[in-house]
Amino acid sequence: MKTLIETVEDKLVTQISKFCSIYPTYAGLLKADATKISNLNEGSLFMIFVLMMQGKVQTLATAFTAYKDLVFYGIGGNTLGALPVLPVYGTTPAPPAVCLADVVTLFREVIQQCVLSGNLTEDIAKALGIFEATSIVVLEDGMPLLSLKSVSAGKPTLHTTIGNYEGFEVWKDSGTGYIFLNVSNSANYTDTSAMPAVGVEVIWNYKIIYRYKNVQIGKWSNTISVAVKGNV
């Protein structure tokens, strides 16, 4: 499962705010550092305030530039109105407390702690707003690149990258056609099938296909052939 941190600032602020509001429901399971969670809550409030003030300042800058152009060159009309009103921080309510710098890195650290707890399920990640949905359309185009990583004691170890998939199916042809061999949930798979008789050399052929949500998905890999010889 992949987690998501928004990159567009207004979405990021909304995401962190949602995370902070929902996290207490799962605090006992996810066990993130209490100080980091406290700092993140403080950072969330201050981010909301700063982003709001930035919007006001940018609006003022546009309005003030137009006012200057009207004063200098009459661009936009012939009558001057009152000066644009400067934004103020206000006192009711008062601005939130100034937070620690780099709230995004803090957010990443908290999410990593949630992942390392071993209790961050897909449903919890969705509730917290940090689940990165994987496009089925993209997954259906995936074709694993199969390679032979090593042969130890005659046992071939196959390798591919898994990425967003849950694992892959291994299919093997020992001379009578391809049959399903096993499922691997890691990038490496070692074939532990019985070896040929002593001194007999055979060719084992392999191909694989990705799995997602317990079913095949994507395209079949390339095939590889491995010469295997029975040993004493």
N, C-alpha and C positions, 0 to 999 in steps of 0.2 A: 504494500500500500504506500502511495506517495502522498505527502502532505503539501499543502499549498500556502504560500505567502504572497499576497497581492502585491503588484508592482505599481499600479496606479494609486496615487496618494489618497484620494478620497475613498477609494475602495479599501485601501489598507487601513485607514483610520476606522472605517466601519467594521472591518474584520476583527481588528484588535479589540474594539469595544464589545463586539458580540462574544468573542472568546472570553473576555474578562467577566462578562455577565453570566455566562453558562458554566465556566470552569468550576465554581464551588459545588455544583451538582456531582462532579466526577473527581473532586479533589482526593477523596479517599482511595480511589483506584489509580490515579495518574501520578500522585505523589511528587509534583514539582516543588522545587524549593520555595518555602513560604515567603522568604524575603524577595525573591525574584518575582513572585506573583504580586506582592504588595507594590514593588517598584513598577511592575507592568501596569497595574491599575492606575497608579499615579501618572505614568507616562501616557496612558490612554486618554485620561481627562485633559492633560496639557496639550496633547496632539490635536484634539478636537478644537480647543480654544485657539491654538496657534494657526491652524488651517482656516478657521473662521476669520481671524484677524488679517491673515494674508489676503483673503478674498476682499475684505473691506479696503485694505491698503491698495490693492491692485485696481479696484473700482475707482478709488480716489485719484490714483495716478492718471488713469484715463481721463477722468473728469477734469482734473487740474490742468492736464496738457491741452485739452480742448479750450479751457478757460484762458490759458496763456495765449493760445493762437487767436482767440477772439480779441484779447487785449492788444496784442501786437499787430495783427494783420486783418482783423475783422472777419476771419474765417468762421463761417457758421452763423453770421448774423450781424446786426448793428447795435444791439442793446446788451449791455453788461448787466447780469444779475449779481446776486450776492456771491461771495467767495464760496467754493465748495467746502462743506463741513469736514473737518479733520476727524478721523476715527479716534475714539478714546477707548481705553481698556474697561472703563466703568468700575463701579464699586458695588453695585447691586444687580446680580451677585458678583462677588469679588472674583478676579481671575484665579484659576486653580493654582496649587503650589507648583513651583518650577520643578520639573522632573530631572532625572539623570539623562545625560546625552545618549544618543544611539539606541532609541527604543526598539528599532527593527532588529538589531543584533540580540537584544534582550528577549524579544519575541521568539527569535530562532532558537535561543538557548532553552526557553521554556518548552517549546514544541519538542525539541530533542529529548528533554527529560521525560515528557509524556510518552514519546515513542519507546524510550529505554525502560519504562515501567513494565512493558510487555502487556499492558492492559488497554492500549489505544486501539479499539476496534474501528471498523469502517463506520458503524452507526454513531459512535461517540465522536469521531473526527468530523462527520457531517454535522452533528449537533453543535460542535465548537466552531464550525465554519472554516476548517483547515483541511478538508478532504479534497484531494485533486482528482476529479473524475477523469477517467481514461476513455477516450473515444473508441467505441467498438469498431467504427469504420476504419480507424487507423490500425487497430489490432488485427483486423481481418486481412490487412495487406502484409503483415509481418511474415518474413521467411527466415528461419534460423540458419546461421552459417555453422555447419557442423565440422568439427576437426578432431583429430586424434591427439589427445594431450600426452599420453604416455602408455606404455605397456609394462606392467610389473607382474612378475611370476606368470607371464602369459596372459594376464587379464588386461584387456584394453580399457582405457579410461577415455570417454568421450567428453567433449567440451563445446559449449555454446554460451552466448550471453542471454540472460533471461529478460532484463529490462522490466517492462510493466506487466509481463506475463507471470502466471503462477508457477509455471514449470513447463515440462515438455514430455511427450510420449516418445519412447524408444521402440523402434521396429527393427527387426533383425531377419536377415536371410542367411540361413546356414547351408543353403543349397537346394531348398525345396520351396522357396518363395518367402516373401516377407510375412512375419507374424508379430503380433504385439508382444513386447518383452517386458516393459516396466514403465513407470512414471518417475521422473526425477524432479524434485523441487529445488535443486541447486544447480549451479552452472556445470558441474562435473558429474558424470555417471560412470561407474565402473561395472562392467559386465562380469558377473560372478558365475556365469553358466559353467556347466561341467566341461572340462577340457577334452579334446580328442584323445584317442588312445596314444600311448607312448610312441613317439617317432612319426606319428601321422600328422601331416600338415594340411590344414583346411583354410578356406577363405570365408571370413564372416563379413557380411555387408550390413551397413546400418543406414537408416534415415530417421529423422525425427520431425515432430510437428509440435507447435506450441499448444499450451492449454490455458484456458481462462474460465473461471467459474466452473471448474470441473468438466469442461468439454473441450474438444479440439477447436482450435481457431488458427487462422492464417494459412500459409502455404507450406508444403513439404520442403524440407531442407534439401541440400545436395546429398548425394550418397558417398559414403567412404567405405573402402575395403581394407580389411586388416588380415594379414596372414598369421595364423595361430598354429602352434605346433605342440603336441602333447609331450610333456617332459616326465622324467622319472620322478 
